[in-house]
Amino acid sequence: MHKVLIINGPNLNLLGEREKDKYGKFSLKDIEKSCHSFSKNNNINLTFFQSNIEGEIVDEIQKSRNEQDCLIINAGGYTHTSVAIHDALKILKIPIVELHITNIYNREDFRHKSLISKVATSIICGFGILGYTLSLEASINLIKKNEN
């Protein structure tokens, strides 16, 4: 069974309430249920985590280095600002999928720069909440590739 961690950053706990035109009407709980359903059907042991606190996200990344086979991260606003998250991700020897619900390159200029992209194995953006399932599917392929 593949072990995958999904980390969600600040304000993602308010999905379904904030900027529905950009992020849709689904809550993070809805997304989590969908991810667990996909995982159950695809031999993935999923851990789903959200925090608005940068240090807690760094702690989860550090723990994952010995506990997970792949990390999926939607760091929210920290994508563009957090050297600490970037540095924690650099330590990992497992595949990293950078995830964004929206296409960050179709948005404000400051969102075009990602500190995570430099250390991510792959990036999925602009698919709405479907990006979470796509990331899980990609994680299976990345884990298999990493095992070889």
MARDREN-388119 format. One record per atom (N, C-alpha, C, O): x, y, z; residue in one letter. Coordinates in steps of 0.05 Angstrom, whole numbers, plus 5000, padded with zeros to 4 digits. Layout:
<gumars>
XYZa;...
</gumars>
This chain:
<gumars>
501749765000m;500050005000m;501850255000m;503650275016m;501250434982h;502850684980h;501950885000h;499550925005h;503851015013k;503251225034k;503651495021k;505751575013k;501451655021v;501451925009v;500352125030v;498352075043v;501752345031l;500952565049l;500052795031l;501552885013l;497652905037i;496853155024i;496853375045i;495553355066i;498353585040i;498553815058i;497154045044i;497554105021i;495454175060n;493954415051n;494754645069n;494754625093n;495354875056g;496255105071g;494055295079g;491755225081g;494855545084p;493055745096p;490555805079p;490755815054p;488355845092n;485755925081n;484355705065n;482055745057n;485655485061l;484355265046l;482155135064l;480355005053l;482355175090n;480255085108n;477555235102n;475455145112n;477655455088l;475255615082l;474255575054l;472555725044l;475255365040l;474155305014l;471155255016l;470255145036l;469755344996g;466855324996g;465555575007g;463155625002g;467155735021e;466155995031e;467456225017e;466156435013e;469956205010r;471556424999r;471856404969r;472256194958r;471656624956e;472056654927e;471056414911e;472656274897e;468456364914k;467356134900k;467656144870k;467755934857k;467956384859d;468356404830d;471056294822d;471356204799d;473056294840k;475656184834k;475955894844k;477155724831k;474955844868y;475555584882y;473155394882y;473455164889y;470855484874g;468455304874g;466955304900g;467655444919g;464955134901k;463155124924k;463854894943k;462654864965k;465854724936f;466454494953f;468254574976f;470054734973f;467754454999s;469354505023s;471754325023s;471954125007s;473654385040l;476054215043l;475153935053l;476453735045l;473153925069k;472053665078k;471053495055k;471453255053k;469653635036d;468653495012d;471053384996d;470953154986d;473053544993i;475453454978i;476853224992i;477653034979i;477053245018e;478253025034e;476652765030e;477952555027e;474052775031k;472452535027k;472952414999k;473252174997k;473052584979s;473552494952s;476352364950s;476652154937s;478252484963c;481052374963c;481152104977c;482551924968c;479752084999h;479751835014h;478451614998h;479251384998h;476251684984s;474851484967s;476751394944s;476951154940s;478051574931f;479951504910f;482151324921f;482851124909f;483151404944s;485451264957s;484650974964s;486150784959s;482350944975k;481350684982k;481250494958k;481850254960k;480450604935n;480150444911n;482750414896n;482850264876n;484950544905n;487450534890n;489850464908n;492150534902n;489250324930n;491450214947n;493350434958n;495750404959n;492050654966i;493650874978i;492750915007i;490350925013i;494750925024n;494250995052n;494651295054n;496951395054n;492451445055l;492551735053l;492451875080l;490851805098l;494152075084t;494052255106t;493452535095t;494752615076t;491452665106f;490552925096f;490953125119f;490053085141f;492353345113f;493153535134f;492653825124f;493153885101f;491753995142q;491454275135q;492354445159q;491754375182q;493754665153s;494454855174s;494755135162s;495655165139s;494055325178n;494655605171n;497355695181n;498155925176n;498755525195i;501155595209i;503555475194i;503755235192i;505355645185e;507655555169e;509355345184e;510155145172e;509955385209g;511555205224g;510354925226g;511754725226g;507654915229e;506354655230e;506654505203e;506854255202e;506554655181i;506854535155i;509754425152i;510154205142i;511654585161v;514454495160v;514754245177v;516154055168v;513554235200d;513753995217d;512653745202d;513853535204d;510353775189e;509153545174e;510953455151e;511253215146e;512153655137i;513953585116i;516353425127i;517153215116i;517453525149q;519753385161q;519053095169q;520552915165q;516653065181k;515852795190k;515452615166k;515952375168k;514652725143s;514052555120s;516452425108s;516252225094s;518852525114r;521252425100r;521752125107r;523051985091r;520752035130n;521151755137n;518551595138n;518551355144n;516351725133e;513751595136e;512051575111e;510151425110e;512751725089q;511051745066q;512651655041q;515051665040q;511051575021d;512251504995d;512051734975d;513451744955d;510151924980c;509852154962c;508452374979c;506952324997c;509052624972l;507852854985l;506553024963l;507753094943l;503953094968i;502553284951i;502053534969i;501153514991i;502753764958i;502554004974i;501154234958i;501954304936i;499054334970n;497754574962n;498254774984n;496854785004n;500454924982a;501355095003a;499955365004a;500555535021a;497955404987g;496455654988g;498355884984g;500255874968g;497956104999g;499556344996g;502556295003g;504256444994g;503156095019y;505956035025y;507555945001y;509955945001y;506155854980t;507455774955t;509355994945t;511555944935t;508556244949h;509956474937h;511756614957h;513256794949h;511756524982t;513256675003t;514956515021t;516756625034t;514556255023s;515856105045s;518455965038s;518455765025s;520556095046v;523255965043v;523355725061v;524655525055v;522155735085a;522155515104a;520855265092a;521955045095a;518655295079i;517355065066i;519054965043i;519354715040i;520055135027h;521955065006h;524254895016h;524854685006h;525554995038d;527854855049d;527154585061d;528654395058d;524754565073a;523854305084a;523354105061a;524153875063a;522154205040l;521654025017l;524253925004l;524353704994l;526254095004k;528854024992k;530053775005k;531653634993k;529453735030i;530553515046i;529453245036i;530753035039i;527053245025l;525652995019l;526952844996l;527952964977l;526752584998k;527752404977k;525452264963k;525852074948k;523052354969i;520652244957i;519452434936i;520152674937i;517852344918p;516552524898p;514852734912p;513552674932p;514852974901i;513253194911i;511553294888i;512553364866i;508953314893v;507053424873v;506153694884v;504853704905v;506653904869e;505654174876e;502854194864e;502554134840e;500954274880l;498154284871l;496954554876l;497354684896l;495454654856h;493854894858h;491154854846h;490954734824h;489054944859i;486354914849i;486055094824i;484855004804i;487155334825t;486955524802t;489555514786t;491555404795t;489455634763n;491855664747n;493255914757n;492456134751n;495355874772i;496756104785i;497956294764i;498556524771i;498256204740y;499456374719y;497356544705y;498056714688y;494856504711n;492656664701n;491656864722n;489556994719n;493156904743r;492357064765r;494257294769r;495857364751r;494257414793e;495857644799e;498857574795e;499657354798e;500357774787d;503257734781d;504757604804d;506457434799d;504157684829f;505657564851f;505257264854f;506857134866f;503057164843r;502556874845r;504056714823r;504056474824r;505256854805h;506756714783h;509356594793h;510456414780h;510356684815k;512856584826k;512256374848k;510856434868k;513256134844s;512955924864s;515655834874s;517455764859s;515955854901l;518455754913l;518455444915l;520455324919l;516055324912i;515855034913i;516554904887i;517654684887i;515955034865s;516454914839s;519354824835s;519854624821s;521254964847k;524054904844k;524754624856k;526754504848k;523154534875v;523754284888v;521654064882v;522053834891v;519554134869a;517353944863a;518153764839a;519553844821a;517253524841t;517553334819t;515653404796t;516453384773t;513253494803s;511253564783s;509353774794s;509353834818s;507853904776i;505954114784i;503254054770i;503153994746i;501154084786i;498454064775i;496954314783i;496754374807i;496054464763c;494554714770c;492354764750c;492654694726c;490254894759g;488154984741g;485954794736g;484254854719g;485854564749f;483754364745f;481554374766f;479954194767f;481554584782g;479654584804g;480154364824g;482454284827g;478054274837i;478554064858i;479253794845i;480253624859i;478753764819l;479653524806l;482653484808l;483653264806l;484053704812g;486953694815g;487853514837g;490053394836g;486253494858y;486953314880y;487053024871y;488852874878y;484952944857t;484852664847t;487052614826t;488352404826t;487452814809l;489652794789l;492352764803l;494052614794l;492752914825s;495252894840s;495552624853s;497752514853s;493452504863l;493552234875l;494252034853l;495851854857l;492952064830e;493551874808e;496451904799e;497851704795e;497352154797a;500152204790a;502052084811a;504251984804a;501252104836s;503052004858s;503551704855s;505751614861s;501551554846i;501951264842i;504151224822i;505951054826i;504051364800n;506051334779n;508751424788n;510751294782n;508851644803l;511451744813l;512751554833l;515151524833l;511051434850i;512151244870i;513251004855i;515450914862i;511850904836k;512850664821k;515450734807k;517350574807k;515550964795k;518051054781k;520351084801k;522651014795k;519751184825n;521751234846n;522750964857n;525050944866n;521050754856e;521850494866e;523850354847e;525350184856e;523750424822n;525450294802n;528250414801n;529950324786n;
</gumars>
